[in-house]
Amino acid sequence: MDATSQALLVLIAGPYMSGTDGDPAKIAANRARLEGMALPIYERGHLPLIGEWLALPIIHAAGGREHGDAVFEAYQYPVAHRLLERCDAVLRLPGASRGADMDVARARALGLPVYASVEELPLRATVPA
């Protein structure tokens, strides 16, 4: 992939609630998998972001008590859609996920590139220390 001089804000999209049946340990494992992509993206010279990093504080402030409750559902996807308006690209991790598929569709509607692997992201020409 070509080099770029500007750091991209990259949304990491993949399974979060999917396949967990609401099990907190499985949700945590999915979140860890998403967060595991943060450093590789950063090392390519970009800034990684996961929607839950922004959505969860909003959900909790609005009275959400658990993953998947009505408050969670009311804010989770709208936060991600607003966030995508500020992102430069999406990294879509493998795995079934309605939310990640919605993120990809929204990103494409906004004209953002969607990557399937970290290696597809452009390498930043000069990566400051």
Protein Blocks (a to p, Z undefined) as FASTA:
>chain_A
ZZdfbdcdddddddfkgonlopaklmmmmmmmmmmmmmmmmmnopacddfklmmmmmmmm
nopabghiaklmmmmmmmmmmmmmmpmbdcddedddfklmmmmmmmmmnopacdfbfklp
ccdfbacZZ
